[in-house]
Amino acid sequence: MCGIFGFVTTGNRSLDDVDLDAAVRALRHRGPDDAGVWRHRAPDLQVGLAMTRLAVVDLSPAGRQPMTSDDGNVTLVYNGEVYDVGPLRREIESAGHRFRGRSDTEVILRGYEAWGSAVVHRLRGMFAFAVWDARRRTLFLARDRLGVKPLYLSHGPGWLAFSSEVRALVHARVVGASVRPEGLQTYLAFGSVAEPYTIFFHVEPHPPAHFSEWSGGNLVTRRYWDLPLPDLAPVSSADAAERVGAALREAVAVRLEADVPLGLFLSGGVDSTALLAAAHRARPGSIRTITLSFAERQWDEGPLAAETSRSFGAHHQDVRLGPDEALRLVPQALAAQDQPSLDGPNTFLVSRAARTAGLTVALSGVGGDELFVGYRRFADFERLLRLPGRTLPLARLLSERLAAAAGAAAAPWLLRKVLWVGTALHDPRLLYAGLRSVFLPDRVEELMTPGSVRLPLFPPADVSPAGWAAVGGPHPADPVRLFTDLELSNYLRNTLLRDTDVMSMAHGLEVREPLLDHRLVETVLPLPASLKRDGRRKKPLLVDASADSAVRAAARRPKRGFELPFDRWLRAELRPMAEANIEAAVRHSDGLLEPAVVRSVWRAWLDRNPTIRWFHPHALSNLGAWWTALRTAP
């Protein structure tokens, strides 16, 4: 796991314009073990590559980056982890290539030498990497299939830069810290900046499941993987459970390899218990588990996790976090944001607990709710899409009457959201946006200055046109599958995976997500919704696939989310910080926010106005904290 950065130019901008050392400093938290810079200068072309390394496999100098081939023609920087590399390594060696060490970095390097761009089809894991190919004078870039690892680009006439984090592009002087209205709008709408935008002008995310080639100032991007289409062939629940169980056990087993301490985040819920059951089968008695526990009983999973761990004979560690320490760490979590996020502090605290316990790698159940239909929203989405056609005109009429009576803004937040969702039943993407919204569209328009709202509220679905035709449309045949696709390409990628990456790397921790193994996804997604949700049990497909009594017991317990008590903290201990952050949001918004409206949200919440929930001022406070941290970074 690493932080990577690079810049290539044909002369329109000079390599001297970009501060590679500043990029390394900005990414150092991602790779505390090593750092390196590589430069190439020619009369008509200049290339600079930089990285910071978190050493996980092959801790020797043979794994250092930037890594260059023996003939000097190929140089690689890489962030991520590729699993099950033994067969790949043997295939590459049989083609005549020799290895210097055991790192997966070198497997990608030699694989590119052997197969060129086709290497991406053979990689299993999470990755974002760049290869400078001197023979072809081409920069090759690739990002993993589901977007687990980030990769950001900035480019102009004759030049291109890339980075693991957007703020490194600012600190290295590639771009200015000018806020992009579309990025701010999506943050206010969803609590995270939605791809294909970022919070800055002139910075864009490289799309997952794609690779790109830059040559002679031209950038060409191609898709190499797509979400699998539904399988209409009949399948029994027993056969499905057997197939998914085999894929799950393999996905976990290949992620247990590391030359540093490795453990598993354990909450006692279905996802983490299923991972522990699979890990126990692969390596009985050798698994370490870690739980972050709290003094507040209502959100403390410590005793339950300890009991679950003991049932598998795992080595368990409970890291206790008191309320005073949690409060002390919240400002650090907000300062660690690469882009503003509503949910980041939770992941920051869990990752810190893992590092405190001595882990360098942790397995996580991220993706389980999205892949195995764990949210109540799945059922809400399906029921709403199946409502009779007269419901839409009725909802529109109610919304119009409320607005005409000047009552819409005063209606309680949940009622306003229900009414707005009722007007979105004609388009599944708009309905999804309503269900996932933080600020509703009318409030976003009020918060932003006139003319700065530029987007309709249609979250993209990262599927090919053929895939969208198969699962989408105004009246989808399988709403559960459609909601899954929207979750994978929106909430999962823009919030969960980004927060997991940024907040874990803030502590130099590598987090692995077995439930997002692409072969497991290819096994689960095509299966019919009836196998994933039966109305009686939670995540029946995952439970049956695990075939374990502890997983069945976890499924019978009420679902518990990890949620810090910001509602209480913002009124008391965190109030001075929140007020300062909200003023910073107004001050640094590049004229995109309406100061009076932003301040009114805070005052309304303090007055317990029912139109405002705690996460509304919290979102604005996080935005201000991010801006402050960006502008005060060394």
N, C-alpha and C positions, 0 to 999 in steps of 0.2 A: 504494500500500500504506500502511496506516495502522493506528492504534489508535483504536477508537471506544468511547464510553461515553454513557449517557443515563439520565435518571430522569424519570418523569412521575407526578403524584399528583393526586387529586381532593380532598385535604385531610386524609386519615387520617395521612399523614406529610407533613412540610414539605420543600420543596426545601432549606431551610437545614439540615436534618438530614444532608444528603449533601454531602461535600466534593469538588466538581468539580475544584478545583485539585489535590487529592491524586490524583484519578483521572488527570489529565493527567501528573503526575509519575510515576505508576506505569506509564504507557503510553509515556513519552517515548522509550524505546529503539526502539519500533516506528515512530516518526515523528520523526526528528531534524531535519527541515527546517522544520517549522512546527507551530503548535498554535493551537487556537481553542476558545472557549466561547460558547454561545448560551443565553440564558435568556428565558423568557416567564412572566409572572405575571399571573394573573387571580384574582378573589375565590374562585372555586370550582375552579381548576385551575392547576397549575404544571408547567412543563417545563424541563428543562436538558439540553443536548446538548454533548458535548465530543469533541475528536479531536486526534490528533497525526499529522502527515503526513510520509510518505516520498514526495517528488515524483519521479514517473517519466515521466508524459506531461503536457505543458503545465506547465512549471515556473513560469509567470507567476502573479501574484496571482489571475488568472481561475479557477485551479483550487483556490483555498483552500476549506477547510471550517471549520465547518458552512456549507453552501451553501444560500441561500434564493432562491426564485423571485422574479421581478420584482414580482409582486403581494403578496409576503410571506406567501402562504398555505401554502407548502410549504417545509420545511427538511429537509436531508438530511445525514447522516453516513454514511460508506461506507469499507469496508476491502476491498481486493482489486484486481482488474484485469479489465476486460471487453474482449474482443478483437473485431476485425472490426466496429468501430462505424460505419464509413463508411456502409454501407447504412441502418443504424438512424437515423443522424443525418439523412440525406437524407429518410427517411420522416417523421421528426418535423418537419423544416422544411417539408415539403409540407403538413403539417397546420396550419401557421401559427405555429409556435413559433420563436423566435429564440435563437441561441446567443451567449454572451459570449466563450467561449474554445474550446479544443480537447480538454479533458479528458474522460475516460470518466465521471467523476463527474457532469458536467453532462448527459451522455447519459442517465444513470439519472434524474436530476432531471426533465429535460424529458420523458423517457419515462413517468415516473409521472404528470406533468401530462396527458399525452396519453391514456394507457391505464389508469391506476390500477394495481391489483394485477396486471393481465395483463402488465405490463412484465417480470415474472420469466421468462415463457415465451420472451421474445425475447433474453435475455441469454446470451452465450456467454463463459464464463470462471469465475473464482473470485471469490466475493463474499460479504460479510455487510454488510447496510446497514439503516438505520432512517430512516423518513420521518415527520416530524410534519406531519399534514394538519390545518391550523387550521380549515378549513371544516367538516370532518367531525368535528373534535375526536377524531382517531384517530391512534394510533401504529402504523405499518406496519413490520414486520420481515421480512427474508428472508435465507435462507442458501443457498449454491450446492448443486448437485445431489448431489455426492459428499462434501461436508463438507470441502473443502480449506481454507476459511477458518473460523475459530472464531466462535461467538457464544453467549454465556452470558446466562441470564436469572435474575432473582430477583424474586418478586412476592408481594404480600399484599393484604389488603383495601384497595382503592382506590389501589394504587400498583404500579409496575413499574420495574425497573432492568435495563439490559443492558450488556454489556462484551465486548471482545475477549479479555480474560483474567480468570480468576476472582480472582486476587489484587488486581486493581484494585477489585473490589467490596468486598473487605475493607478496603483502604486508604482508600476513600472513605466508609467507615462505613455501607455498605448492609447488610452482614451481618457477623457475628462469625466468627472463625477457629475454628469448631467442626467437628471432623472427623466426617464422615458414615460410619457403619460400612460401608454398602454400597460406598462409594467405596474405602475402605481394603481391603475384602475383594477387590474386583476387581483392585486394584493388586497385592496379594500373589499372586493367582491368575495374572495375565497380564503383570505388569510394567508396566502402565499402567492408569489409571482408565478403566473401560469406560462409554461412554454406554449408557443414558440417565442415568447418575449423574455426579457430580463429587466431588471430595475434601471438599467442604464441605456442611453442611446448608444448605437454603434456596437453593441455586444449582443450576440445571439447564442442560444444553446445549439450545440451540434445534435441533431436528432438521434435518438436511440435506434438501434437496428439498421444503421446506415454507416457507410464509409464514404470518405471524400478524398479527392486528389486535387491538389493545387499545383499548377505548373504554368510558368510564364504569365502569372497574374490572373489565371482563370481557375475558378473553383467549380468542380463537378461533384455532385453528391448522389449516391445511389443506395437504394434499400437492399439489404441482404437477407432480411428475415421478416416474417409477418406473423401476427397472431393467427393460430390455426382456425380454420373454418369449423362450424358445427358438423358433427358426424351424425347423419340421419339413420345409420344402421342400428338396429335394436341391440341393446346390451343389458345384461342382467346386473342387478346390484352386486351380486357376488363376484362376477367377472370384473366389473369396474373397480371394486375394492381391491381385488388382487393386483390389477394393473397399476393402480395408483399407489398401493402399498409398496410394490417393488420399486417404482420410480422414486417414492419418498425415501425409502431406506438407502437407495443409491445416492440420492442428492445429499443426504446427511453424511454418509460414509466418506464421500470424496472431499468433504469440507472439514474433516478432522485432522488433516495433515498440516503440521506447522513445526518449526524449529524453536518456537517460543511458547510461553504458557497460553493455553487455549481453554475456554470454558463456554458455558451456555447461560444466557439470560433465562431465568426461570421465574414465572409468576404463579404457577399453579393453574393457569388457564389451559384451554384445549391445545392451542398452537404450540406453546413451549413444552407442554407435557408430551405431545406427539413427537417433537424433536428429541426430547430426552429418551423416549422409548426407542426411537430409531438409533440414536447414538449408543444406547446401552447394548442393543443387538450387535452393533459393529465392534464395540470395545467395552465389554462388560467390566464394570468396576473401576474404570479409568477416567470417567467423565467428571469434570468439575462444574458445579453450578453456582450461580451468583444471583442474589436477590437484594434489591434495595428496599429496606423496610422503614416504617415510619411510626412515630409515637401515636398518631391519630389512627384509631382502630378502623374507622370507616374506609380508609384507603391503604391499610397495611396488609400486604399479602405474605409477610414473612413467615408466620407459623405454617400456613398452608403449603408454601413452597418448600419449607424444610421437611415437612412430612412427605411430600411428593418425592423429593430428592432421596430421602432415606429408603423409600420403597424400591428404588432402583440401585441402592448401594453406591450412590454417587458421593463425591466429596463436596459438601455444601458449605458456602460461606454467605453469611448474612451481613450486609453493610447497613448499619443503622444511620438514619439521617433525621436529626431533630429539627424542629421548626425554626429555631434560631439559625442553624447552619444553612438550611434550605433558603431562608431569606437572604442570608449573606451571599449565597451563590447565584441568586437570580440576576443581579447586575452583570456578573461575569458571563452568564449564559446569553444575555441579550447582546453583550459586546462581541460574542463569538459568531454572530450571524454573518453569513456571507451576503445574503439578501434577506430582507425582513420576512419574518415568519411568526405566525401566531402560536405555534405548538412547540417551538424549539427547546424551551427550557426543560421539558420533561426528559427528552433524549439526552440533553447535556448532563443531567443529574445521574441518570442510569449509567451512562458511559463513564462518568467520573467514578462511580461505585466500582465498576469493573476494573479500572486502572488501580484504584485503591486496593482492590483484592489481589493485585499482582498480575492481572491478565493483560496480554497484548492482543489477543484475538478472542472474539465472542460470537457465538451463534445466536441469531435472533429469529423470532417468529414473524417478522415483518412480512406482510403480503398474505398472511393466512386468512384474514377477514375478507380481503378482496377476491382471492382465488376460490375460497371454499364457502362463500356466501355467509359471512358472519354478522353482517350489519342488519339492523331492522329496516334500514333504507331500501334494501333489496325488495322486501315485501311491500313497502310503501310505494316504490316506483312501479311495481307490477300492478298493484291495485289501482293506482291513479291512471295508468295508461288504459286500463280496461273499463274505466268509468263510462257510462253512456254519453253520447254526444251532447245532450242538453246541459251537462254539467259545465262545459266551457262557457256558453253564453251566460249562464247564471252567475258564475264566478266573475266574469267581466262586468256584468250589471252591478253586482255588489261592490266591486272595486270602484266603478264609476260613481255610484251613489255616495260612497264614503268620501271620495275625492270632492264631489260637488258640494258635500256638506262640510268640507274642510275637516273631515274626521279621520282621513287615512293616516295622517302623520301622528295623530293622537291615539290610534288604535294600538293595543298591546302588540309587542313585537311578534309573538307567535301567530296572532290572528292576521296581522299584515302579511306574514310569510305564507300562511295557508291560502289567503286570498290571491296573493301573487302567483303561487304555484298553480292555483286553479285556472289561471289565465294562460298557463304554459302547456296545457295538455296536448296541444296540437303538434308539438315538436319534442321528441324525447330528450334532445340535447338541452333545450331550454328548461325542461322539467328537471333534468339532472342538475343544472346550474342553480335552480331555485332550491332544491333539496340540500345542496352543498354550500349555499351562500352564507356569508357573514353579514355584510351590509347588503340590503336589497338594492336593486338598480336605482330606485328613486332617491335613496339616501346617498348612494355613490355620486349621483349627479349633483346633489346638494353639497357634498363634501369637496368636490373638485370644481375648479374655476370654470366659467363658461368657455366652451370650445375645447376643453382638455379631455372630455370623455369621447373617445374615438372608436370604441368597439361595441358591437352587439354582444350580448351575453351568451355566446355559443361556444362552450368548451369544445376543443377539437377531439376527435376520436382517432387514435393512432392506429388505424387499420387501413389497408388498401381499399380502393374503390370496390373491388369485388367482395372484400370482407364486410364493408359497410352495407353493401346491398344484401348480403346474406343475413346480417344480424340487426340492421337498422331499419330506417324508414319510419313514417308516421305511426304505423301499426305493426310493430315488430312481433314476429311469431314467438320469439323467446326473449321477453323483457329481462329476465335474470341474466342471460348471456350478454345482452346489450349493456346492462348496468355494470357488469363485470368489466367489459371492454372500456367503458367510460372511466371506471375507477382506476384501472391499470394505467391509463394514459393521462389521467388528470390528478386526482387526489393522491394516489400512491406515488406517482413520480414527482409531482410538484411540491408535496408536503412531506409525506412519510420518508421517502428515499432521500430527498435533499436534506431534511433535518437529520436523518440517521448519519449520512455522510459527513455533513459539516460539524455536527455536535460530537460525534465520536472522534473525528480527526482532530478536534480541538484538544483532545486528551491523548492523541497519538494511539488510538485504539482502532483496530480493524474489526469491522462488523460484517459477518457473513450471513446471507439470507437464503437458507436451503429451500424455503417454500417458493422462491422465485427462480429456482433452477429451470432453465428453459425446457429441458426434457420433461420435467414434472408439469410445467405449464402446458406443454404440447399434449400431455396425457389427460389432464383435467379439463381444460377449456372445451374440447369438442363434446364432452359428455352432456347429456340432457339435464335440464334444471331439476327435474324430478328426483335425481340422485343426489343433488346437493342441498336440497331443502324439502323436507317432508312434513313440516308443520308441527312435528312432535319433538324433535331433537335438534340440538345445535350441531351444525357442521357434520351431518350424518356420514358424508362420503369420507371425510378425514378421519372420523372416529372408526368407521368400519375398516378403512385402509390400515390404520394403526394396529388394529386387533390386539388391544392392550386394555386391561382392566382399569389402570390408572387414567388413561385417556377417556374411557367411558365415564369414570367417576367425575372427571373434570367437566365433561359435557353436561352432567346433571346439575352442576352448581350454577348459580346466577352469574351472568357475565359481569365482570368488574373492570372498569377502565381506570387508568392511572391519570388522575387529574389533580394538579396542585390547587390549593384553595385560594386562587387569585381573587375570587369574589370578596373574600374577607380581607385578604392582604392589601388590596388596592384601596380599601377604605381606612386602613390603619397603618401598618408598618411601611408599606410600599407607596403610600400616598404622596409623600414629597418627591420621591423618584419619578412616579408616574406623571405628576404635574410638570416637573422639569422636562421630562421626555416629550410630553405633548406640546409644550412650548417649542422644543427643538424641532418637532415635526412641522410646526407652522413656520418656523424661522428658516428651515433648510429645504423647503419643499419646491424650490425653483418656481414659485408662483403658481403651483398646481393645486394647492389646497386653499379653501376658503377659511381664513382664521376664525371668523365668528362661528361658523358651523362646527368646526373641529372643537372649539372650546365649549360649544353648547352641548355636544355629546357628553363631555366630561361632567358638566354641571347637571345635566339631566339624569345621569346615572347616580351621582351623589344624592340627588333629590328623590331617588328611587322611582323615576319615571318608568312606567311599564313598557315604553317603546324601546328602551335601551337595556341590553343585557351586559354582564360583566366583560364579555369578550369584545365588545365594541370599543370601550376606552382602552382595553388591554392591547388591541390591535394598533391603535393610534400611538400608545406608549411604546410598543415594540418598534414601530416605525421611527419614532424620534430617537430611541436608543441606538438603532442601527445607524442612522445618520450621524449621530454624535461620535460613535466608535470609529466610523469611516474617516471622519474629518480630524480626529485626534490621534489616529494611529501613527507610530513613528515612521 
